[in-house]
Amino acid sequence: MFNSLREFYFKKKTNPKADSQKLIRKIHELPHWALQQIEKELSFFSSSKISKERIKENLTRVEKTFPNQNLLLFHIQIKDNKILYTPFSSHPRLQKWIAFLRKTLKHLPIPDIDFVIGIHDTYDDSRFQELIDIPIFAISKKQSSRKICLFPHVEWLSHNDFLF
């Protein structure tokens, strides 16, 4: 039993190239329903140009409409395989998500991209929905919402070793 625990806590470093190949294989093995879900949710934004400026405009509009409410929205930027995010927060949900992105970037380059994640439990308020015209990646949504795109809950992200 001690050896099993030791292996669990002190995993030997594996071959990063093999880990990268394993991750790529897992991505290509996504179930058909998952690919359909991703395509459906992002299709509402396919004709719109989502820029860094547009993201900032949306976040500013939301902050002005919902002052003194911590909506837990974060602008994530991946540039040259480095992650930047604003505003700064040590919230555990955000930090788990950032850790997952960093781990992914060790195995797979991600093109430069800007996006918004929301780590609050819900963004289904109709006033909020009317304000935004960019996708918000969140852990839950109403099925009818076209502006929220689902991503895995942070509890799942914190147990992601099976991907690598």
N, C-alpha and C positions, 0 to 999 in steps of 0.2 A: 504494500500500500504506500509506503514512504516513497518508493521509486516512482510510482504513478503520480503522486503529488509533486515530487521534484520535477518530473518531466512537464507537468502542467504549468508550474510556476516558472521554471527555468528552461523554456523551450529553446532548443538549439536554433541558431540562425540558419535559415534555409537559403537556398539559391534564389536571389532576387529575380533572375531571369525566369526560372521555373515558376515562381510566384506570379510574375506578370503574365505568363502564358496561361496559368490556371485562372487568373482573373478574367482575361480576355475570353477564354473558353466559357466561363460562367456567364459573362455578358451575352455571348452569342447563343447561350442555351436558355435565355429568358423565355418563360411560357408565352404562348401566343396571346393570351388575355392581357398580360402585362404590357406587351408591345402595343396592343390595341388601345389600352388605357392611356399610355404615354402619347401616342399619336393623336388620340381624340382630344386630350386636354391641351396639347400644344397647338392643335390645328386652329384654335380660335385666335391665335396670335401670329399665324404664318404670314399674313400680309402686312403686319405692322412692323415698323422698325423700332426695336427696343434698344435705346442707347443709354449711356451713363447719365446723360442730361435728363432724359425722360424718366429714368428711375428716380433721380433726385427730385424732379418736379412732383412726381407722385408721392414720394415720402414726405415732402414739405407740405403738400396739400393735406395729407392725412394728419400730420402733426398739428396743423392749424385748426382742422376741424375737430380733432379729438385731443385738445390740450390736456396736459397733466394725466394722460392715460398711457400707461406703458403697454403699447401694443406688441412689443417684442418683434419688431420688423428690423431686418438687417440687410444692408446692401453688401453683397459678397462679390469680390472681384478676384478672378484668377488671372494673373498676368505673369508670363514667363515661369509658369509652374510654381508660383508663390501665391499665397492666399492673404488677401487684405479684407477687412470687414469694418463697417461703421454702422452704428456707433459701437464703441468698445463695450464689451460686456463679459462678465465672468459667469453668466448664467450657465448652469450645468447642461441644459439642452443645447445651447449654442456651442459650448466647448466640446461636447460629444460629436456634434455635427462637423465642427472644424477638424477634430481629430480624425474623423472618418475621411474627410477630404484629403488631409495631409497623408494619411496612410495610402489612399488611392493614388495620389500623385507620386508616391515612391515607386509605384509599379506601372503607372500608365500616364502618359502626358495628356493633359487636358488643354484644349485650345483656350486662348484668352477669351474670357467671357465675364459679363456682369449679370447678376440676377439678384432677386430678393427672396429671402426665406423668412417665414414667420414661425416662431416657436410657441406662440400662444395656443391655447386649446382650440379656438375657433375664430374664423374671420367671416362669419356668415351674416353679420349685420348688414342690412340693405343699404344703409348710408355709406358704409365702408365700401361695399361693392360698387356703388355709383361713382365713388371718387377715383377709383383706380382704373387704369387702362393698360396695365402690365400684368404678367402672370406673377402670382405670389405662390411660392412653394411652401406648403404647410402639411401638417400631419393629419388633418381632418377637414372635411368639407361636406356641405350638402351636395347631393348628387346633381342638383340643378345648377350649381355654381359653375360659371364658365371662367372665372378669373382666378380660381384657386387650383393649383396643380398639386397632386399628392406626392409626397416622398415618404420613405419609411420613418416610422417613429424612432426617436432617439434611443429608446430601450433596445430596439432591434439593432441600431447602428453601433451600440456599445458592445454587442456580441457578434461582431462581424468576422471573426477569425476564419470561419468556414469559407469566406470568399478568397482568402489569400493563401 
